[in-house]
């Protein structure tokens, strides 16, 4: 798939870095330092302009506070999660909620539904952090990328197609905590993207879904499946 100048790097698990055509750095769910799948050279984030967080589980927001305090990016999340970040000293917050859109830097961000749980482990307690979400990101070149966050497949993914028509989808396939390959294949039928990058697989033994199985199940859809290794870039 032609990404029209975008560069997308899978950092392992659900962590993704996107470099825009103007050189801005977008991080989605940056959990790197303690992420066993993240390459050593990628564990320390050197630059970031915008962070998007799908939900408050440690394996998605584990490095957000540290990165945000160091680099001062704009940080996007659901309202309650941003409120918690503010109490931790994070600045430049851009809270929003599902169905809404906002312009952040040179991207347009729309928050969409995800079917999962959400809570922050904070000093031995589970803190309410709003609901989990996904994002449709529209870049200055017109390309639209959907990062689903952790989710099960749900019928309203068809609405995401009808409303936003993402060109590229980043979908979990690991199973156990999210969709597996079978469910991700149905998600593709509903979303109808041009290409998919499978994420949230291979990090832990419990995540048994594989790109090979996903490719086999989705082989009749005519969708390009871009299999990346952690640290690998496409575009």
N, C-alpha and C positions, 0 to 999 in steps of 0.2 A: 504493500500500500504506500502511496505517495503521501508523506506527512507534510509536504509543502514547507519544508524548512524547520519544522519542529524536531527536537531530539528528545526521545523518551528513554529513560534508563530505569530498569527494574532493580531495586536495591535489595530484593528479597522480601518474602512474606507479602505484605500489602504496601510497602513503602515504594514510592515512585517519584522520580525527579523528571520534570519536564523543563527543557530550555526553549523559550519562545524565540520567534524569528528576530526579536529585538534584543535577545540576550538575557532576558529576565529568567530567574530560576523559580519554579514552582515545586514545592514539596507536598506530597500527599501522604498522610499517615506516617510521619517520619519516626520509625522505631528502628534504630540502626546499631547503637552501641552494644546492646545486649541481644541483638538479633543474630542467632547462629547462622542464618543464611546470608547475612550481609557481608560482602567482601571487606577485608581488613582496611583496605585503602579508602573505603566509602564510609567508615564508621564515624568519622569526624566531619561534620558538615562544614564546608568552607565558605559557602555563600548561599543566601536565599532571600528572595523578595516577597514571596507569598507562601503561607502554609495553609493547607486545607486539612481538616480533621473530620473523619467520618463518625467517630464515636469514642467513648472514654476508656475502652479497654486498653490495658498496658501495652499490648502488642500493636497498637495503632497510634497511641499518643505518648509513648514512653519517653521520647526525647524532646517533646514540644516545648516544655517550660525552659529547659536549658538552651535550646536553639534560639527560642524567641528572645530570651534575655540577652543573648550574645549578639545576635544579628539584627534585632529590631524589625523583623518582617511584619507585614500585615497578616493577621491570623484569622481565618474564617472557621466558624463552627456554629452549631446550633446554640440558641440563646443561653440555656442553662450551663452548657459546657464552657462557653466564653465567660460566664459569670464566675465560675470556679477558677478559670485561668487568671482572671483579673485579681482574685484574692491571692494568687500565687505570685503576683507582681508582673504579670505579662501585660505589655502595652500594645497599642495599635490593633486592638481587637475589632473584628468586623462581624458581629453576631447576626444571624439570620434564622429563618425557619423554612420548613418544607413548602414548596410551591413558589417561593420567592426567588428573585434574581437581584444581583447587584454587580456593579463594575468595580473590580479590584485591580488597580494598576492597569495593565493593558489586556486583561481578560474579563469576560462576562461569566459569572458563576451563578448557576441555578441549583438550588438544593432540592433533591428529590427523595422519595421514600426508600427505606431499606427495611427488611424484615429480620430482626435480630434482637439482641438485648443490649443494654447499655448501662454502665455503672463504673465509677472510678474507685479503685482500691486506694484509699487514702488513710494512712495511719491506723490500719487494722479495721477500717470500716468501709462499707460500700456506699459511696455518695451518689445521689441521683444526678445524672448528667444529661437530662433531656432524652430524646430518642435518637437511635442511630439513623444515619442518612447516607445518601450517595450524592454525587455531584455531576452535573453536565457543565463542562467548561468550553466556552466558545473563545477561540483565539483570534488574534488580529487578522490571520490569513483566512478566516472563515471556517476552519476545521473545528469539529465538535468532538470532544472526548468525554466519555462517561466512565467514571470510577464508581463502582457500585458499593464500595465498602463491604463489610461483612453482611451477607444477606442470604436468605432462601430465595428461590424463584417465587414470583408472585404475578398474578394476572395483569396487574396495572403496569408492568413493564411495557405492555403494548401502548399505554398512554405516553410513556417516555418516548417511544418511537414516534407516535403521532404528533406530540407536541414539540419535541426537540430534535429528533432524527440524528442521533449521534453517529458519526462516521466510524469511530473506534471505541470499543468497549474494553474495559479492564475488569475482568470477572474472576471471582474466587472459584476454584475447582477442587479444593482439598478435601471436601466432605467433613463429617463429624461436627464441626462448628459452623460450617457454611454449606453452600451448594457443593455437590460433587459433580463429576462430569455429566451424569444423566440430567440433572437439574439445570446445569449451565447450558446444555444443548437446547433445552426448552426455552431458557432465557434468550438464547440467540434467535430462536424462531419468533419470539415476541418483539425483541429489540430491533432485529434486522440491520445490524451494523455491517459495514464493509469488511471490517477486520476485528479480531479479538486478541488481546494479550491475556493469557491465563495467569492469575496471581494466587496468593494465599495457598500454596501447595508446597510440599516437600520440606517445610521448616521443622516439623516435629513428626515422629513416627505415626501419631494419630491421624495426620493429614494424608490419607492414602490415595486420594484422587491424583491422576497423572495427566499430563498433556497428551500422551499417546492415546489413552482411553478417550479423552475428550475429542481429539482429532478423529478417531474412528467413529464415534457416535455422531459427530457433526459433519461428517464427510459429504452428506448430500445437500447441505445448506448453501453451498457456493460462497461461504464466508472464509476469508483468509485467516488462518490461525497462526499468530506470530509467537513462536515459543522462544522465550529468552532465558538465559542463565542469569543468576544474580550478578549485577554489575555490568550486564550487557546492554548496549544502546541500540535503538533502531531509529532511523531518520538521518 
